Amino acid sequence: MSALPAGWTLSASAFNLTPEVVRAERTAPDLALTLVERGLASAIEVELGQLWRGYPAATLAEARALQERLDAAGGRVSIVGVSIDEWDGHHRRTDDERLAFLEPQLRTSAALGAQGVRLPLGQAGALLERALPLLEELDLVLYEEAQGHGTPAAVPEAYARIAAIDSPRVRLLLDISMLMPALPVSYLDALSRGGVDPALVARLRDHWREPETHGAVIDHLRSGRVPGPVDTLYMNLLVRFGRSDIADVASVLPLLGGVHLKFWDLDDADDRISDPIRDVGTALAATGFTGTLCSEWGGQEWLDDDPWETTSRHLSLAAGLLSDRHPSETLQKASTP
């Protein structure tokens, strides 16, 4: 298989193993390590809140121990998912309190040997600037993750803040759930089994990207006709599933330091999985991107597939699609009549 462009690293998310974490037959750190031990990836993303029960308090000794185990297995942590709890149980946290909540997570992430940490786009707000000295001290990058419906057109101020800071310590991470040409087949099947109106399911299947479909989704929700057992699953249509095109994010691609290759199932008969990966790879090659492209499985919410096999197959597909996408090759293809 051809190599990825220089500076690109395929990684795997330990989030993919969440069902195994819930089973609790092995500890979360042990499970994260299996992604490296089984040869799926040498770089992995982890969720700090999933690794240790002491979260968000610093777990420096445990973090260093896991880092040493990863190093011995030939692996490393790329990005750590962290969070900011906006409420302390009594009142909304001030910016000082929010930074105090985040700091131990940053120190634990540094002890893991991570390259950076990840927060949802726009959540940090003014903390992006305030955290810069700490990020410098710990040699970390803070990535703000954009996904689903969070396009530059939808939340321009969040992207503008990253651009205005103009620091290699604050970068954008793009989740390709923004770029879904169609909904996952297994998801539509789950809605059907849950009793969602067949006419709406048909519309979701055949006309996902049409603006009128979004309106139909909202109207159906407001009408109270979403069956209770699939109520949470249904909300993915409003939060996690996007309907944009790569051109809709072209203006912010220079801000990128990472990509989540989000996938839901492995049904790619019509390239609904391949096309977003291919489009992102072509676009990134033309911008001089360097960073990680992480396999992240979201379909565990409704599927009971083996997470290691699912991740392995997805990584193999992604590697083939992303290989040899050098800028010169991309530009040559683009100029060919």
C-alpha positions in Angstrom: 0.0 0.0 0.0 1.3 3.5 -0.9 2.4 5.8 2.0 0.4 8.7 3.3 1.7 12.2 2.4 4.6 13.4 4.7 3.3 14.7 8.0 0.0 12.8 7.9 -0.6 10.3 10.6 -3.5 7.8 10.8 -4.7 7.3 14.3 -7.5 5.5 16.1 -9.7 6.7 18.9 -10.1 4.7 22.1 -13.7 6.1 22.1 -14.3 3.3 19.6 -14.0 0.8 22.4 -16.7 2.4 24.6 -18.9 -0.7 24.7 -16.0 -2.6 26.1 -15.3 0.1 28.6 -18.9 -0.1 29.8 -18.6 -3.9 30.1 -15.7 -3.2 32.5 -14.1 -6.6 32.0 -10.8 -4.7 31.4 -9.8 -1.2 32.5 -10.2 1.7 30.1 -6.3 2.2 30.0 -5.8 -1.5 29.2 -8.4 -1.3 26.4 -6.9 1.8 24.9 -3.5 0.0 24.9 -5.0 -2.8 22.8 -5.3 -0.5 19.8 -1.5 -0.4 19.7 -0.9 -4.0 20.9 -3.1 -5.4 18.1 -1.3 -3.3 15.5 -4.3 -1.1 14.6 -2.5 2.2 15.1 0.6 3.5 16.7 -1.1 6.9 17.5 -4.3 6.9 19.5 -6.8 9.4 20.8 -8.2 9.0 24.3 -10.9 10.6 26.4 -9.6 11.7 29.7 -13.0 11.3 31.4 -13.1 7.7 30.2 -9.7 6.7 31.3 -9.7 7.3 35.1 -12.4 7.7 37.8 -10.4 10.5 39.3 -11.3 12.8 36.5 -11.1 15.8 36.3 -8.5 15.8 39.1 -4.9 15.3 38.0 -3.9 11.6 37.6 -0.3 12.3 36.8 1.1 9.0 38.1 -1.4 7.0 36.2 -0.9 9.1 33.1 2.9 8.5 33.2 2.4 4.8 33.7 0.1 4.6 30.7 2.5 6.6 28.6 5.4 4.2 29.5 3.2 1.2 28.6 2.3 2.8 25.2 5.9 3.7 24.6 7.0 0.1 25.3 4.4 -1.1 22.8 5.5 1.3 20.1 2.6 3.7 20.6 1.7 7.2 21.7 -1.2 9.5 22.5 -1.9 12.0 19.8 -4.9 14.0 21.2 -6.8 13.9 24.5 -10.5 14.7 24.7 -11.0 17.1 27.7 -14.0 19.1 28.8 -15.1 22.2 30.7 -18.0 21.7 33.1 -19.7 25.0 33.0 -21.6 24.5 36.4 -20.2 23.6 39.8 -23.5 22.5 41.0 -24.6 25.9 42.3 -23.6 28.5 39.8 -22.0 29.0 36.4 -18.2 29.0 36.6 -16.3 32.2 36.0 -13.5 32.2 33.5 -11.0 31.8 36.4 -12.9 28.8 37.6 -13.2 27.3 34.1 -9.5 27.6 33.6 -8.9 26.0 37.0 -11.1 23.2 35.9 -9.2 22.7 32.7 -5.6 23.1 34.0 -5.3 19.7 35.7 -6.6 18.0 32.6 -3.9 19.8 30.5 -1.2 18.6 33.0 -2.5 15.1 32.9 -2.5 15.2 29.1 1.1 16.4 29.0 2.0 13.5 31.4 0.4 11.2 28.8 2.9 12.5 26.3 0.0 13.9 24.2 0.5 16.3 21.3 -2.7 18.2 22.2 -6.1 18.3 23.8 -9.5 18.7 22.2 -12.6 20.8 23.1 -15.8 21.4 21.2 -15.7 24.4 18.9 -16.6 27.6 20.7 -16.7 26.1 24.2 -13.5 27.6 25.5 -14.3 31.2 24.4 -12.0 33.7 26.1 -10.0 30.8 27.6 -8.3 30.2 24.3 -6.2 33.3 24.8 -5.9 32.8 28.6 -4.7 29.2 28.2 -1.8 30.1 25.8 0.9 30.5 28.4 -0.1 27.1 29.9 -0.2 25.5 26.5 3.3 26.8 25.9 4.6 25.6 29.2 3.2 22.1 28.7 4.0 22.0 24.9 0.4 21.2 24.0 -1.9 22.3 21.2 -5.5 23.0 22.0 -7.8 21.8 19.2 -11.4 23.1 18.8 -13.5 20.4 17.2 -16.1 21.3 14.6 -18.6 18.7 13.7 -22.2 18.0 12.4 -23.9 21.3 11.7 -21.1 23.6 13.1 -20.0 25.0 9.8 -18.2 28.3 9.3 -21.5 29.7 8.1 -23.4 28.6 11.2 -20.9 29.8 13.8 -18.5 32.2 12.1 -17.4 33.9 15.3 -15.9 30.6 16.7 -13.7 30.1 13.6 -12.8 33.8 13.5 -11.5 33.6 17.1 -9.0 30.8 16.1 -7.9 32.7 13.1 -7.4 35.9 15.1 -5.3 34.2 17.8 -3.1 33.0 15.0 -1.1 30.7 17.2 0.2 27.1 16.5 -1.0 26.3 20.0 -4.7 26.8 19.0 -5.9 24.9 16.0 -9.1 23.6 14.4 -10.0 20.0 14.2 -12.6 19.0 11.6 -14.9 16.1 12.0 -16.1 14.8 8.7 -19.5 14.2 10.1 -20.0 17.7 8.6 -19.7 16.2 5.1 -22.2 13.3 5.0 -23.6 12.8 1.5 -26.1 10.3 2.9 -27.1 8.9 6.3 -25.8 5.6 7.5 -27.9 2.6 6.3 -27.7 1.0 9.7 -29.0 4.2 11.3 -32.0 4.4 9.0 -32.7 0.8 9.7 -32.6 1.6 13.5 -35.1 4.4 13.0 -37.4 2.1 11.1 -37.3 -0.6 13.7 -38.0 2.1 16.3 -41.2 3.1 14.7 -40.3 6.4 13.0 -42.8 7.4 10.3 -41.8 5.4 7.1 -42.4 8.5 4.9 -39.8 10.5 7.0 -37.3 7.6 6.9 -37.7 7.5 3.1 -37.1 11.2 2.9 -34.0 10.9 5.1 -32.7 8.1 2.9 -33.3 9.8 -0.5 -33.1 13.5 0.2 -30.8 14.0 3.1 -29.0 17.1 1.8 -32.0 19.0 0.7 -32.8 22.0 3.0 -36.4 21.0 3.2 -35.4 17.7 4.9 -34.0 19.6 7.8 -37.3 21.4 8.3 -39.2 18.1 8.1 -36.9 16.7 10.9 -37.7 19.6 13.2 -41.4 19.6 12.4 -41.5 15.8 13.2 -39.8 16.4 16.5 -42.0 19.3 17.5 -45.1 17.3 16.6 -44.3 14.7 19.3 -44.4 11.9 16.8 -40.8 10.6 17.5 -41.2 7.3 19.4 -39.7 7.4 22.9 -37.3 4.4 22.4 -35.5 6.3 19.6 -35.8 9.8 20.9 -32.1 10.1 21.7 -31.1 8.4 18.5 -33.3 10.8 16.5 -31.4 13.8 17.9 -28.3 12.8 15.9 -30.2 14.3 12.9 -29.9 17.8 14.5 -26.6 17.5 16.2 -24.1 14.9 14.9 -25.0 14.5 11.2 -24.0 17.3 8.8 -25.1 17.9 5.2 -22.3 20.2 4.0 -19.8 19.9 1.2 -16.0 20.3 1.3 -16.4 23.7 -0.4 -18.4 24.9 2.7 -15.3 24.5 4.9 -12.6 25.4 2.3 -12.0 28.8 3.9 -11.0 27.4 7.3 -8.8 24.5 6.1 -5.6 26.4 6.7 -6.5 26.5 10.4 -6.6 22.7 10.6 -4.3 20.6 12.8 -6.4 17.4 12.9 -9.3 15.5 11.3 -11.7 13.1 12.7 -12.6 10.5 10.1 -16.0 9.9 11.7 -17.9 6.9 10.5 -21.0 5.1 11.6 -21.0 1.8 9.9 -19.1 0.2 7.0 -21.8 0.1 4.3 -20.0 2.0 1.5 -21.7 0.6 -1.5 -22.4 4.1 -2.8 -19.2 5.7 -1.4 -21.1 7.5 1.4 -18.1 6.7 3.6 -15.4 7.0 1.0 -16.4 10.3 -0.7 -15.9 12.5 2.4 -12.5 11.0 3.2 -11.5 11.3 -0.5 -12.7 15.0 -0.6 -10.9 15.9 2.6 -7.7 14.2 1.6 -7.6 16.1 -1.8 -8.4 19.4 -0.1 -5.8 18.9 2.7 -3.1 17.9 0.2 -3.5 21.3 -1.5 -3.2 23.2 1.8 0.0 21.7 3.1 -1.7 20.0 6.0 0.2 18.2 8.7 -1.4 16.4 11.6 -3.5 13.3 12.6 -6.5 11.8 10.8 -8.3 9.7 13.4 -10.7 6.9 12.9 -13.7 7.5 15.2 -16.6 5.2 15.2 -20.0 6.7 16.2 -22.2 3.8 15.2 -21.7 2.0 18.5 -24.8 3.9 19.7 -27.0 1.5 17.7 -24.6 -1.3 16.6 -23.1 -4.2 18.5 -20.2 -4.9 16.1 -16.7 -5.9 17.2 -15.0 -2.5 17.7 -11.5 -3.7 16.9 -12.5 -5.3 13.6 -14.7 -2.3 12.7 -11.8 0.1 13.4 -9.3 -2.0 11.6 -11.4 -2.2 8.5 -12.1 1.5 8.5 -8.4 2.4 8.9 -7.6 0.1 6.0 -10.2 1.9 3.8 -9.0 5.3 4.9 -5.3 4.5 4.3 -6.1 3.5 0.7 -8.1 6.6 0.0 -5.6 9.0 1.6 -2.3 7.6 0.2 -0.2 9.6 -2.2 -2.4 12.7 -2.2 0.5 15.1 -2.7 -0.3 18.7 -3.6 1.4 18.5 -7.0 -0.7 15.4 -7.9 -3.9 17.1 -6.8 -3.3 20.3 -8.7 -2.3 18.3 -11.8 -5.6 16.4 -11.7 -7.6 19.5 -11.1 -6.1 21.2 -14.2 -6.6 18.3 -16.5 -9.5 19.0 -19.0 
